[in-house]
Amino acid sequence: MPHLRPLENNEINDDYILERFTHYANTRGFTPNSIRTMARRPDIVKAFMALNQAVLYEGTAPEGIKMMVSLASSLASGCLYCQSHMTNLSSIYQVSDEQIAALANFEDSRVFSDAEKAALNLGFKAGRVPNEATQADFDRLAEHFDEGQIVELVAAVALFGYLNRWNDTMATELEPFPKEVTEAKLPGWEVGKHAG
């Protein structure tokens, strides 16, 4: 059970926030409860939505890789809500079911390119506390990504550092759609405290 109830659209008096909520509903099939809860403070949710847009959907690093890095970071941190959302978004951005299922053993899997493995390595290591990323990890990234793309990948990890803390602390209730997707695609995954 969530510690704070997500707001309904009729409780929000900001056209920009409602417009973005409609965008999320159209692209994902639902509006995340995390931002519905954040909407109690419009400046916070607007800043978050802008950062989310810049990190995940802008730049030149492939979106599918950024989705997988975000999922790896959430797997490393243990946030079940974010694991579910990023399984869903990875699928939307053409990450194969085989890749999603193999994430935990990415280094030994043939379904990932060397570039994807370098990015996932960063996602898992930087998603842990304490952070395990080293210069060797960045040297490995530099073989496949330019400096701007490396910034995008680190930004994805950092964005999910915020979201992992937010959703685990709030015990955000997981929406039905990403729950169904994740149960089908991520072996052994369970909803945990994010059940309604």
Short mmCIF file of the C-alpha atoms (twelve columns), coordinates in Angstrom:
data_MODEL
# 
_entry.id   MODEL 
# 
loop_
_atom_site.group_PDB 
_atom_site.id 
_atom_site.type_symbol 
_atom_site.label_atom_id 
_atom_site.label_alt_id 
_atom_site.label_comp_id 
_atom_site.label_asym_id 
_atom_site.label_seq_id 
_atom_site.Cartn_x 
_atom_site.Cartn_y 
_atom_site.Cartn_z 
_atom_site.pdbx_PDB_model_num 
ATOM 1   C CA . MET A 1   0.000  0.000   0.000   1 
ATOM 2   C CA . PRO A 2   1.487  3.376   -0.981  1 
ATOM 3   C CA . HIS A 3   2.346  5.881   1.732   1 
ATOM 4   C CA . LEU A 4   0.728  8.675   -0.306  1 
ATOM 5   C CA . ARG A 5   -2.180 8.206   -2.714  1 
ATOM 6   C CA . PRO A 6   -1.485 9.161   -6.361  1 
ATOM 7   C CA . LEU A 7   -3.555 12.151  -7.463  1 
ATOM 8   C CA . GLU A 8   -6.302 11.788  -10.046 1 
ATOM 9   C CA . ASN A 9   -6.405 14.142  -13.037 1 
ATOM 10  C CA . ASN A 10  -9.350 16.077  -11.594 1 
ATOM 11  C CA . GLU A 11  -7.209 16.937  -8.543  1 
ATOM 12  C CA . ILE A 12  -4.551 18.670  -10.656 1 
ATOM 13  C CA . ASN A 13  -4.987 22.294  -11.708 1 
ATOM 14  C CA . ASP A 14  -2.060 22.664  -14.095 1 
ATOM 15  C CA . ASP A 15  -2.594 22.316  -17.850 1 
ATOM 16  C CA . TYR A 16  1.045  21.495  -18.601 1 
ATOM 17  C CA . ILE A 17  1.108  18.641  -16.070 1 
ATOM 18  C CA . LEU A 18  -2.180 17.279  -17.409 1 
ATOM 19  C CA . GLU A 19  -0.838 17.518  -20.972 1 
ATOM 20  C CA . ARG A 20  2.239  15.494  -19.992 1 
ATOM 21  C CA . PHE A 21  0.066  12.970  -18.154 1 
ATOM 22  C CA . THR A 22  -1.925 12.496  -21.381 1 
ATOM 23  C CA . HIS A 23  1.341  12.003  -23.269 1 
ATOM 24  C CA . TYR A 24  2.409  9.285   -20.809 1 
ATOM 25  C CA . ALA A 25  -0.984 7.584   -21.079 1 
ATOM 26  C CA . ASN A 26  -0.775 7.632   -24.893 1 
ATOM 27  C CA . THR A 27  2.805  6.329   -25.127 1 
ATOM 28  C CA . ARG A 28  2.829  3.833   -22.239 1 
ATOM 29  C CA . GLY A 29  -0.839 2.991   -21.848 1 
ATOM 30  C CA . PHE A 30  -1.007 4.573   -18.370 1 
ATOM 31  C CA . THR A 31  0.263  7.534   -16.348 1 
ATOM 32  C CA . PRO A 32  2.841  6.447   -13.744 1 
ATOM 33  C CA . ASN A 33  1.729  6.641   -10.124 1 
ATOM 34  C CA . SER A 34  5.171  8.004   -9.235  1 
ATOM 35  C CA . ILE A 35  4.526  11.291  -11.024 1 
ATOM 36  C CA . ARG A 36  0.894  11.358  -9.920  1 
ATOM 37  C CA . THR A 37  2.245  11.401  -6.361  1 
ATOM 38  C CA . MET A 38  4.916  14.023  -7.184  1 
ATOM 39  C CA . ALA A 39  2.211  16.268  -8.650  1 
ATOM 40  C CA . ARG A 40  1.399  17.514  -5.144  1 
ATOM 41  C CA . ARG A 41  4.372  19.806  -5.781  1 
ATOM 42  C CA . PRO A 42  4.025  21.040  -9.392  1 
ATOM 43  C CA . ASP A 43  7.546  22.464  -9.610  1 
ATOM 44  C CA . ILE A 44  9.048  19.116  -8.570  1 
ATOM 45  C CA . VAL A 45  7.025  17.043  -11.032 1 
ATOM 46  C CA . LYS A 46  7.660  19.505  -13.888 1 
ATOM 47  C CA . ALA A 47  11.411 19.502  -13.228 1 
ATOM 48  C CA . PHE A 48  11.403 15.717  -13.026 1 
ATOM 49  C CA . MET A 49  9.444  15.309  -16.269 1 
ATOM 50  C CA . ALA A 50  11.831 17.680  -18.081 1 
ATOM 51  C CA . LEU A 51  14.869 15.810  -16.785 1 
ATOM 52  C CA . ASN A 52  13.317 12.447  -17.691 1 
ATOM 53  C CA . GLN A 53  12.702 13.727  -21.247 1 
ATOM 54  C CA . ALA A 54  16.247 15.072  -21.646 1 
ATOM 55  C CA . VAL A 55  17.940 11.972  -20.226 1 
ATOM 56  C CA . LEU A 56  15.982 9.139   -21.833 1 
ATOM 57  C CA . TYR A 57  14.634 10.587  -25.078 1 
ATOM 58  C CA . GLU A 58  17.164 13.163  -26.289 1 
ATOM 59  C CA . GLY A 59  20.794 12.872  -27.353 1 
ATOM 60  C CA . THR A 60  22.544 10.333  -29.558 1 
ATOM 61  C CA . ALA A 61  22.943 7.233   -27.383 1 
ATOM 62  C CA . PRO A 62  20.428 4.634   -28.607 1 
ATOM 63  C CA . GLU A 63  17.211 4.811   -26.588 1 
ATOM 64  C CA . GLY A 64  17.070 1.023   -26.205 1 
ATOM 65  C CA . ILE A 65  20.504 1.022   -24.579 1 
ATOM 66  C CA . LYS A 66  19.464 3.828   -22.216 1 
ATOM 67  C CA . MET A 67  16.361 1.837   -21.265 1 
ATOM 68  C CA . MET A 68  18.466 -1.269  -20.569 1 
ATOM 69  C CA . VAL A 69  20.999 0.740   -18.524 1 
ATOM 70  C CA . SER A 70  18.122 2.168   -16.474 1 
ATOM 71  C CA . LEU A 71  16.746 -1.338  -15.956 1 
ATOM 72  C CA . ALA A 72  20.197 -2.654  -14.966 1 
ATOM 73  C CA . SER A 73  20.597 0.176   -12.471 1 
ATOM 74  C CA . SER A 74  17.175 -0.583  -10.986 1 
ATOM 75  C CA . LEU A 75  17.993 -4.291  -10.784 1 
ATOM 76  C CA . ALA A 76  21.213 -3.412  -8.942  1 
ATOM 77  C CA . SER A 77  19.407 -1.111  -6.498  1 
ATOM 78  C CA . GLY A 78  16.512 -3.512  -5.924  1 
ATOM 79  C CA . CYS A 79  13.664 -1.127  -6.839  1 
ATOM 80  C CA . LEU A 80  10.902 -3.433  -8.081  1 
ATOM 81  C CA . TYR A 81  8.675  -0.565  -9.270  1 
ATOM 82  C CA . CYS A 82  11.411 0.841   -11.523 1 
ATOM 83  C CA . GLN A 83  12.391 -2.637  -12.696 1 
ATOM 84  C CA . SER A 84  8.845  -3.080  -13.922 1 
ATOM 85  C CA . HIS A 85  8.640  0.314   -15.617 1 
ATOM 86  C CA . MET A 86  11.972 -0.156  -17.349 1 
ATOM 87  C CA . THR A 87  11.120 -3.685  -18.488 1 
ATOM 88  C CA . ASN A 88  8.025  -2.189  -20.092 1 
ATOM 89  C CA . LEU A 89  9.919  0.739   -21.665 1 
ATOM 90  C CA . SER A 90  12.763 -1.524  -22.829 1 
ATOM 91  C CA . SER A 91  10.167 -3.604  -24.629 1 
ATOM 92  C CA . ILE A 92  8.549  -0.506  -26.148 1 
ATOM 93  C CA . TYR A 93  11.976 0.633   -27.414 1 
ATOM 94  C CA . GLN A 94  12.676 -2.635  -29.234 1 
ATOM 95  C CA . VAL A 95  14.809 -4.430  -26.648 1 
ATOM 96  C CA . SER A 96  14.139 -8.103  -27.328 1 
ATOM 97  C CA . ASP A 97  12.458 -10.394 -24.820 1 
ATOM 98  C CA . GLU A 98  15.599 -12.539 -24.988 1 
ATOM 99  C CA . GLN A 99  17.766 -9.576  -23.951 1 
ATOM 100 C CA . ILE A 100 15.442 -8.608  -21.096 1 
ATOM 101 C CA . ALA A 101 15.466 -12.182 -19.773 1 
ATOM 102 C CA . ALA A 102 19.287 -12.376 -20.056 1 
ATOM 103 C CA . LEU A 103 20.139 -9.063  -18.332 1 
ATOM 104 C CA . ALA A 104 21.268 -10.634 -15.077 1 
ATOM 105 C CA . ASN A 105 23.887 -12.665 -16.984 1 
ATOM 106 C CA . PHE A 106 24.670 -10.142 -19.713 1 
ATOM 107 C CA . GLU A 107 28.456 -10.685 -19.709 1 
ATOM 108 C CA . ASP A 108 28.066 -14.349 -20.656 1 
ATOM 109 C CA . SER A 109 25.219 -13.847 -23.118 1 
ATOM 110 C CA . ARG A 110 25.512 -13.808 -26.907 1 
ATOM 111 C CA . VAL A 111 22.395 -11.636 -27.289 1 
ATOM 112 C CA . PHE A 112 24.235 -8.410  -26.394 1 
ATOM 113 C CA . SER A 113 26.768 -6.493  -28.472 1 
ATOM 114 C CA . ASP A 114 30.074 -5.406  -26.937 1 
ATOM 115 C CA . ALA A 115 28.695 -1.842  -26.734 1 
ATOM 116 C CA . GLU A 116 25.582 -3.037  -24.908 1 
ATOM 117 C CA . LYS A 117 27.702 -5.090  -22.510 1 
ATOM 118 C CA . ALA A 118 29.884 -2.066  -21.720 1 
ATOM 119 C CA . ALA A 119 26.791 0.042   -21.023 1 
ATOM 120 C CA . LEU A 120 25.101 -2.648  -18.912 1 
ATOM 121 C CA . ASN A 121 28.309 -3.129  -16.932 1 
ATOM 122 C CA . LEU A 122 28.124 0.559   -15.997 1 
ATOM 123 C CA . GLY A 123 24.401 0.326   -15.206 1 
ATOM 124 C CA . PHE A 124 24.864 -2.538  -12.764 1 
ATOM 125 C CA . LYS A 125 28.044 -1.196  -11.123 1 
ATOM 126 C CA . ALA A 126 26.874 2.419   -10.797 1 
ATOM 127 C CA . GLY A 127 23.429 1.321   -9.575  1 
ATOM 128 C CA . ARG A 128 24.919 -0.331  -6.485  1 
ATOM 129 C CA . VAL A 129 25.566 1.358   -3.159  1 
ATOM 130 C CA . PRO A 130 28.388 1.911   -2.700  1 
ATOM 131 C CA . ASN A 131 28.988 2.710   -6.357  1 
ATOM 132 C CA . GLU A 132 31.406 0.268   -8.012  1 
ATOM 133 C CA . ALA A 133 32.145 2.120   -11.286 1 
ATOM 134 C CA . THR A 134 35.877 2.463   -12.029 1 
ATOM 135 C CA . GLN A 135 38.131 4.043   -14.640 1 
ATOM 136 C CA . ALA A 136 38.342 0.663   -16.361 1 
ATOM 137 C CA . ASP A 137 34.563 0.741   -16.824 1 
ATOM 138 C CA . PHE A 138 34.807 4.176   -18.439 1 
ATOM 139 C CA . ASP A 139 37.695 3.013   -20.657 1 
ATOM 140 C CA . ARG A 140 35.457 0.166   -21.793 1 
ATOM 141 C CA . LEU A 141 32.597 2.593   -22.532 1 
ATOM 142 C CA . ALA A 142 34.937 4.864   -24.532 1 
ATOM 143 C CA . GLU A 143 35.561 2.018   -26.983 1 
ATOM 144 C CA . HIS A 144 31.905 2.293   -28.106 1 
ATOM 145 C CA . PHE A 145 30.490 5.672   -27.078 1 
ATOM 146 C CA . ASP A 146 31.590 9.297   -27.400 1 
ATOM 147 C CA . GLU A 147 31.828 11.521  -24.314 1 
ATOM 148 C CA . GLY A 148 28.362 12.999  -24.811 1 
ATOM 149 C CA . GLN A 149 26.845 9.529   -25.020 1 
ATOM 150 C CA . ILE A 150 28.713 8.483   -21.874 1 
ATOM 151 C CA . VAL A 151 27.152 11.491  -20.127 1 
ATOM 152 C CA . GLU A 152 23.727 10.255  -21.293 1 
ATOM 153 C CA . LEU A 153 24.374 6.759   -19.899 1 
ATOM 154 C CA . VAL A 154 25.550 8.090   -16.537 1 
ATOM 155 C CA . ALA A 155 22.555 10.447  -16.500 1 
ATOM 156 C CA . ALA A 156 20.247 7.442   -16.971 1 
ATOM 157 C CA . VAL A 157 21.805 5.729   -13.943 1 
ATOM 158 C CA . ALA A 158 21.546 8.939   -11.913 1 
ATOM 159 C CA . LEU A 159 17.925 9.541   -12.941 1 
ATOM 160 C CA . PHE A 160 17.049 6.076   -11.703 1 
ATOM 161 C CA . GLY A 161 18.981 6.642   -8.510  1 
ATOM 162 C CA . TYR A 162 16.367 9.327   -7.817  1 
ATOM 163 C CA . LEU A 163 13.436 7.204   -8.990  1 
ATOM 164 C CA . ASN A 164 14.619 4.099   -7.130  1 
ATOM 165 C CA . ARG A 165 14.731 6.072   -3.871  1 
ATOM 166 C CA . TRP A 166 11.414 7.812   -4.599  1 
ATOM 167 C CA . ASN A 167 9.422  4.692   -5.401  1 
ATOM 168 C CA . ASP A 168 10.904 2.448   -2.737  1 
ATOM 169 C CA . THR A 169 10.415 5.123   -0.070  1 
ATOM 170 C CA . MET A 170 6.851  5.934   -1.170  1 
ATOM 171 C CA . ALA A 171 5.981  2.231   -1.730  1 
ATOM 172 C CA . THR A 172 4.450  3.478   -4.990  1 
ATOM 173 C CA . GLU A 173 1.649  1.203   -6.177  1 
ATOM 174 C CA . LEU A 174 2.563  -0.498  -9.446  1 
ATOM 175 C CA . GLU A 175 0.110  -0.069  -12.294 1 
ATOM 176 C CA . PRO A 176 -1.411 -3.260  -13.801 1 
ATOM 177 C CA . PHE A 177 0.065  -2.945  -17.316 1 
ATOM 178 C CA . PRO A 178 3.802  -2.812  -16.495 1 
ATOM 179 C CA . LYS A 179 3.241  -5.489  -13.831 1 
ATOM 180 C CA . GLU A 180 1.845  -7.889  -16.453 1 
ATOM 181 C CA . VAL A 181 4.656  -7.101  -18.906 1 
ATOM 182 C CA . THR A 182 7.363  -7.659  -16.293 1 
ATOM 183 C CA . GLU A 183 5.893  -10.893 -14.955 1 
ATOM 184 C CA . ALA A 184 5.969  -12.217 -18.531 1 
ATOM 185 C CA . LYS A 185 9.445  -10.971 -19.504 1 
ATOM 186 C CA . LEU A 186 11.709 -10.843 -16.430 1 
ATOM 187 C CA . PRO A 187 12.276 -14.312 -14.910 1 
ATOM 188 C CA . GLY A 188 11.567 -14.579 -11.170 1 
ATOM 189 C CA . TRP A 189 10.353 -10.984 -10.800 1 
ATOM 190 C CA . GLU A 190 7.716  -10.266 -8.115  1 
ATOM 191 C CA . VAL A 191 5.896  -7.024  -7.290  1 
ATOM 192 C CA . GLY A 192 6.912  -6.877  -3.603  1 
ATOM 193 C CA . LYS A 193 5.745  -3.878  -1.562  1 
ATOM 194 C CA . HIS A 194 4.464  -2.107  -4.684  1 
ATOM 195 C CA . ALA A 195 1.263  -4.184  -4.764  1 
ATOM 196 C CA . GLY A 196 -1.984 -2.280  -4.421  1 
# 
